[in-house]
Amino acid sequence: MYVRLSVTRLHPDHRDRYLKILQEEAVAANQDEPNTANYHVLLGDPDDNILVIYEVFNDRSGFPEHQQSPHYKKFTQLVQELGPMFSERILKLEAKSLVPSDKDWR
């Protein structure tokens, strides 16, 4: 299992457009990517300008596969068109699973 976690403060410009495309991306990743186990987009409570993206892949190869998907490319194009998605990066983490082990995960 390979996990990516990102916690950021959303940039106020185009916030709603970013959230819409992130919702589309999460649904597509969960439905269409066999190597994506879970893709969650979360908002802080009570501060819903805090964005948490939690991605779980079956193994490390899942992330580069995700980056080649049409929905990911659509998202990156939107970021290029609109500008920065977040005003502050709070946390960025990549991790592998200790428990469950890879053999127990699958």
Secondary structure, DSSP 8 states (H G I E B T S, - for coil): -EEEEEEEEE-STTHHHHHHHHHHHHHHHHHH-TTEEEEEEEE-SS-TTEEEEEEEESSTTHHHHHHTSHHHHHHHHHHHHH--SEEEEEEEEEEE-SSS-HHHH-
